Amino acid sequence: MSYEKKFHKILILFLVFIACAFSFVSISAYADDNTVYLGGFPAGFVLNTTTVEVVGMCEVISDGGMKCPARDAGIKAGDIIESINGEKVTKTSDINDIVSREYKKYEISVIRGGERLKLDITPIKEMASGGKRIGVLVKDSINGIGTVTYVDKAHNKFASLGHPVSAQDGSLYEINGGTVYGSLIYDVKKGVRGIPGELRGAFESGTIIGSAKVNCSCGVFGDLAENYNCSKLIKISTAPVNEVSIGTAYIYSTVYGKDMEKYKISIAKVDASNKDNRNFVIKVEDKRLLDKTGGIVQGMSGSPIVQNGKLIGAVTHVFVNDPTRGYGIGIDKMRGSY
């Protein structure tokens, strides 16, 4: 009988141990899912677009003299080249590939101001290369400086900007990959009423943060480089918009070099349901940042916002008529995007 009691006692202790172990694993997994590494450091973005945009014209030197077939056809800077003779154009090299073929007639389709135009064009043979050219300067990528919001090492992801990369007409660029580099801020154009300021930076081509995968309404997201070192970054828990309160908070940003600093702000308004992802109105209170930048400037987009020791969102926009104020997006919206 005593053996039976001992066995039951051991069995109960074993079951309690297993239950506690599972509980610990569950709690640990939950904690990890709400913990990321704090950003605040600058990044250089090179994003491959799925469109080819005309940025200028050039003369083609041929046996018959200097000509520009694109200009003669009526093509203008800002046009998006959609296709040539029905063949889709998605990158710069497509243009030369298509015009090198032997067609009796060439028709180029462009998008201008949302309208599709079909124009006749006649490529000419370039004297130096012997290849046919249309005399157009184009781009199939965009680049710029922004700020990383957080690094999710557990899932090998990163998030940045807090808003989309958009064309001049406000439309969102579709991207086909890209590379995000480490960056160094070397100058600041101070923001004043009516004129937004700007961070000026240089890419560090030897330091790759990761590969860009998504450009959406909540920012640019991607996969973290395998060898990216997070050892110097700060681990932090996240908090949803409904835990945010009016009052003191902080942003982490880099306005010189590549080391981020902590700056005091205040949250003036919270709007969890805002459809434009403008979940906070913030005001810069820190005199150091005001002296350096005048407030929020271009390039600071993505700077993480921290309240009560938790990551709650990121800086997204500045008020043009008051650079000390701006908008922020909730971190839960960003984390749900990729």
N, C-alpha and C positions, 0 to 999 in steps of 0.2 A: 504493500500500500504506500509506504514511504517513497519507493522508487517511482510509483505512478504520480505522486504529488510533485516530486522533483522534476519529472518529465514535463508535467503540465506547466510548472513554474518556468522552466527553461523555454518551453514553447511560447508562452505568453511574452516573456522578455524578448525572444527572437522576433515575434510579430510586431511588438512595440518598436524595436530597433528598425525593422524594415519600413514601418509606417513613417517613422521620423526621417529615415533616409530619403524616402520618396518625397516627403514634404520639403526637405532641404533642397533636393534637386529641383522641385517645382518652383520654390521661392527663388533659387539662384537663377533659373532660366528666365523667370519673370523680370528679375533685376537686370540681367544682361540685356534683355530686350528693350529696356528703358534707359540704357546707359550708352553713351557715345563719347567720342573725343571731340572736344571743343575746337572749332575753327577760329576764324578771326585773322588768318594769314592770307596774303594776296596770291592770286593765281592768274596765269596768262592762258587765255582760251584760243585755240585754233579749231574752229568748227567747220566741218565739211558740209556744205549745203547740197540740196538736191536740185538746185537751180543754177543757171549760169547767167550772170548779170553783166550787161554792157557798162563799162566804166569810161570808155573813151574810144576814139578812132585813131588810126594810124595810116600813113601812106605806104603803099606797096610799090617797090621799085621793080618795074618790068621793062621789057624791051621797048614798049611803047611809051615809057616815061613813068611818072609817079601818079598813081591813082588810088582812090579809096572806094572800093565797091560797096562797103557798108554804108558810107555817107550817101553815095549816089542812089542807093536803094531806099533811103529814108529812115534808116535805123538811127536811134538816138540813145544817148547815155541814160541809163536807168531802165532800158528795155530788158526784159527777161527773154532769152532765146529759148523757145520751147522745142522747136524741131526744125530740121532742114529736110525738105522733100519727104516729109512724113516720118523721118527717123528721129526718135527722141534724143534730146540733148540734155544730159545731166551733169556733165563735167567738161572742163575746157578742152581736153583732148578729143572729145567727140566731134568738135567743129572741124578740125583738120582732117579727121578720119573720113567724115562724110563728104566734104568738099573735094577730097582727093579722088573720089570715084567719078567715073565717066557718065555724067548725066547730060542730056541735051539742054536741059533747063533746070534752074535751081530756084526753089521757093522756100523762103525762110518765114517761120511763124514766130511772132514775138508777142509778149504780153506787155501792154503799156497802160498803166492806170486802171487795171482790171479788165481791159478790153483786149481781145485777141485780134492781131493784124497779120495778114499774109502779104508778104512783099517779094517781088521778083528781084533776084540778085545774081550777078555774074562774077564768079571768082576769076582772078587773073593769076598768071604764072609769075612767081617771084623769081627775079633774075639770080639772086644769090643761091637759093636752095633748090630751085627748079620745081618747088611744090606750089600748089594753088592756094591762094590766100584771099580773104575777104576784107582785111584791113580793120579788124575790130579788136579792142582790148577788153578782156572780160575777167571776171573773178568767179570762183566756185567755192570760196571759203570766206569766213569772217573771223576776225580776231579782236581781242580786247582784254582789258584788265578788270578783274572782279575779286570777290572775296569768298573763300570757302566757309560754309556755315558749320558743318560737322563732318566727321569721319566715322563711319560705322564699320569698325575693324572686324566685328563678328561676322558681318555679311559682305565684307570687302567692297563697300560702297562709299561714295562721298556725295555731298550735296552742296550747292553754291547758288549765289545770286538772289534767290527768293522770288525772282520774276523772270519772264521769258526773254530770250534774245529776239528782238523784233526788227522788222524792216522799217523804213521811214514812214510807210503808210500805216504802220501799226500791226501789220500781219505778222504772225509768228513764223519764224524760219523753221522749216523742216530740216533736220540734220541727218547726215549719213555718217555718223561717227565723228571722231575728232580727238585731239590730245589736249590735256590740261597740264600746264607746266608750273613749276615754282616760279615766283616772280619777286622782283626787288623794286620797291617804290623809291624813286629818286627825286620827285618834285610834287608840289601841290599847287594847283590853281585854286585860290581861295574863293569860296562861294559868296556872292552878295545878292541882295534883293533883286530878283528879275533875271539873274544870270547864274546858272548852276556852276559849281566848282568841279574840279576833276583831279583824281589821283593820276600821276604819270609814272608808269613803271616799265621795266625791262624784263623780258622773259629770261629765265635760266634754263637754257635748252638741255642741260645735263641733269636737271631735276624734274622728273615726271611724276605728277600726283596721280594721274590715272587717265583712262580713256572715256571721253564723253559718249553717252548713249542716248540721253533723252533731253530735249529742250521743250519744256511745257510751261503752263501758266504759273507753276510754283518754283521754277528755276531750272538750272542745268544740273543733271545728275549723271553719275557714271560709275564705272568699276575702278576700284583702287588698284594702283600698280602693286604687283606682288612684293616688291622689295621696299615698299614705302614704310618708313620708320615712324612709328607713333610714340616712341618712348619719351619724347619731350612735350607731348600734348597733354592736356588736362582732361581727365575722365569726369563726366558730368551726367546727371540724370535729367530726363526731359519731363516737362509738365504741359498738359493740354491747355487750350485757351480758357476753359472754364475755371482754371485755378489761378489765372492772372488777375491782379488787382491794380486799381489806380494808385500811382505812387512811384517810389524810387525803384530804379532798375539800372542795369549796366549794359553797355555794348563793348565787345572786344573787336578791335580793328587795328590795322597797320597803316600808318600815314607817313612813315619813313623807314627805309630799310626793309627788313622782312620779319621783324619781331613785333608781335601784337602787343597792345596795351589795353588796359581796362579804363573805360570812361563812364562817368555818371550821367544818367539820363532820367527823365521822368516819363511815366506812361500816363497820358492825359485822357485816353479813351480806349475802351475795349469793345470790339464788335465781332463776336464769334461767327456770325452768320453772313458777314460781308461777302458778296459774290465776286468781288474783284480781289479777294485775298488781302484786303487792307484791314487786318484784324486789330491793329493798334495804331493810335496816333502817339508819336513819341516827341519829346523835346530834349535837345542836348542841353545839359546843365554844366558840364565840365568845362571850366575856363581854359584848361590846357588844349582841349580839342577845338574850342571856339577860336582860340588864338592861332592855331595851326591851319584850320580849314574853313572857319566861319560857320561850321555846323556839319551837315551831311553833304557829301559831294559824290559825284559819279566815281565808281570804283569801290565805294564802300558797300555797295549792294551785296547782301549775303552776310554782313557782319552780324554775328550772333548776339541775341538779346538774352540776358540772364536776370532772373528775379528770384530772390530767396534761395539762391544757390542752385537753381535749376534752369536749364535751357528752355526758353519759352517761344523763341521765334528768331526772325532775322530782319534786318533793315532792308527795305525794298525801294522806297522812293523819297524824294525830298520835295517839300513845298517850294515851288519856284519863287514865290514872293516872300518866303521866310525860311532861309536855309537852316535855321536852328530846329525846324520841325520837319517831320516826315512820317512815313507809314512803315509798318512792319507786318509780316505774315506769321501766323501761328506755326509752331514747329510740328504740330500733329498733321497739318496739311502738307507740309514738306515731306514728312516721313511716309505719308501715304501715297506719294507720287512715284516712288521707284523702289 
